[in-house]
Structures are given as C-alpha cells and as structure tokens.
Amino acid sequence: MDISTQTTDASPPTPRPGAAEQKRNARGASRAGDRVFLGLSRGSGILLLVIMAAIAVFLTYRAALAISRDHGNFLTTFEWNTNLVPPTFGIAVLAFGTVVSSIIAMAVAVPIAVAIALFITHYSPRRLGGTIGYVIDLLAAVPSIVYGLWGALVLVPHMTGLFGWLDKYLGWTGIFSWDGGAPRSMLTVGILLAIMILPIITNVSREVFRQVPQMHEEAALALGATRWEVIRMSVLPFGRSGVISASMLGLGRALGETMAVATVLSPDFDIHASLLNPGGGTFAQNIASKFSEATADGRDALIASGLVLFVITLLVNGAARFIIQRRAEYSGANA
C-alpha cells in the first residue's frame, strides 16, 4: 500500500523573541533615551557655567578699566565722584552698608520665619495653617517697588517711636543713638529687607519641616517627649540644612535688593557709628540711583562695584554649601 505524502506551501512560524531578547531591546531603547537626557542635562550645566564665566569676564574687564583710572583707593575711599578728572571713587561705604543691612535683615527674619514655619506645620489647625501659608505665598510674589513704597509711606513714619525708645535706653552704646532726624537709616532698611525675605525663608522652611519622617516624631512622643522636645530633637535637626538653604536664598535677595532700599534710604558716602541716623548706602542702591546719569567712566565704576557684589554673593553661597555639607548627617536624604 502506497502512502503519499502531502506537502504544504505554508512556511513555519517565526519564533517569538525570548524574554532575554525582549529585555535587551527594552534596555537599548532606554539607553537611547538616557543618552539624550544625559546630553541635555550636561549641555545645560555647561551652558550655565559658560554664562557665569562670561559674566565674570565682562565684569572683571570693565572693573579693571575703571580701577586703572581711579584716583582714590577703590577699597577704602569714602567718596563717589566719577565726574572728576581723574575720577575718584571707592566702595568702603557701599560694602559696609550692604553687609550691615543684610545682617540686620537676617537677624530679624530668620527666627521669625522658622517660628512661623513651625507653627504652620506643628501647632496650627490644618485650615488655619493653610490660610497662613496662602497669605505668605502671596507676600513672596509682591514686587520690590511695592515694598519700597510701603516702606517710605508707612514704615518710615512709624519708626520714630522705636527709634526714640532705642535712643532712650540703648543710646549710650552709640550704635542706637539718634539725633532726631528722619528715620531713613540702615536699621529701617534692614527691617524692610527682613519683611521682604520673610516669605521666602518661611516657605522653604515650611516645606522642609513637612518632610520630617512621621516615625521620628512618633518615637519621641512614645518616649514621653513634649511637643517642643519633639521639635527640638527631631524636627530642627532634620530640617537644619533646609533652613540654612532657605536663609541663603533670603540673604541673596537682601544683598541684591535695589528699588526698596533706594526708596527708603537717605544715602551719603560716610560710615556712621549709629544705625539710627540717616546715611550710608548699598551696592545695588548706588548702581540703581547713579547708572542713568553716569558717564562712561561712571558706568565702569558702577560695574566694578557690581563685581564686588558678585564676589560677595558667590562667597556667601559657597559658605552655605560648605555648612550644609558639614551637616549632611541631618539632611532628609540621609534620614
């Protein structure tokens, strides 16, 4: 009996790729995406460094031109007259005023901001805390010129009572002596700057305190700690680096604030022992008030003062970064 075989034209099915091959294909696609993202991230970082370097080169070049024509000592001269031939100018008063006003602002703003952030996150009812946080967010968005107008029209007239009290009880120190003039002084500027940077420090500190692990607080409560002891032992150590970062953000705004300071301060080129008497100046205020009428030499001199402010800002940020790294054991990432 013959058995005939039947042939078919259908080709055998193509075998499906195995799991290992699928994983390799997926890994190859993700690697392509990773390479694109890596290139974009690296390019953004390099672009930022190039921009910073370009700014530094520009400021250094123009500052060198100005200092070479300066008849006085750029670091110690108590004068700013760029219309003379040769021009005479120095940054002693500006550096002193910038540092003093920023220190006053930080001394006033940081403790209040941390206290508000702790109240919102650990003491207030949820609805009240949300309302206060919303108001603080609005204050952070207020333009500088609005703060300046408010300071000139509202804050300055109401500072006479505080100045009189400080002169009566602390005038013997010389730092708080007052001759009765208009309270357009470095202390008024420092308080105004503190009000301006308060929302920034509060917002960042609030978000940091919210990231404290719940188990840390619950463990402290289980050991019999009071609410303040929980904050002191668990919340503040955890958020210390964040509070420092928030403070540096506020300090950066205080150092570079322009219009608010120019609106409130009565500037002169002299260093006063008292913080209550009018006078002094800051880098940003001096640049804003003199740039529009400055000559070519005057603009170069203002750019030279801007270079000093640029260096001060970099040093402050570097110091903050160093402090944060020294306290890395308290950061949220290591909790």
Secondary structure, 3 states (H helix, E strand, C coil): CCCCCCCCCCCCCCCCCCHHHHHHHHHHHHHHHHHHHHHHHHHHHHHHHHHHHHHHHHHHHHHHHHHHHCCCCCCCCCCEECCCCCCEECCHHHHHHHHHHHHHHHHHHHHHHHHHHHHHHHHCCHHHHHHHHHHHHHHHCCCHHHHHHHHHHHHCHHHHHHHHHHHHHHHHHCCCCCCCCCCCCHHHHHHHHHHHHHHHHHHHHHHHHHCCCHHHHHHHHHCCCCHHHHHHHHHHHHHHHHHHHHHHHHHHHHHHCCHHHHHHCCCCCCCCCCCCCCCCCCHHHHHHHHCCCCCHHHHHHHHHHHHHHHHHHHHHHHHHHHHHHHCHHHCHHHC
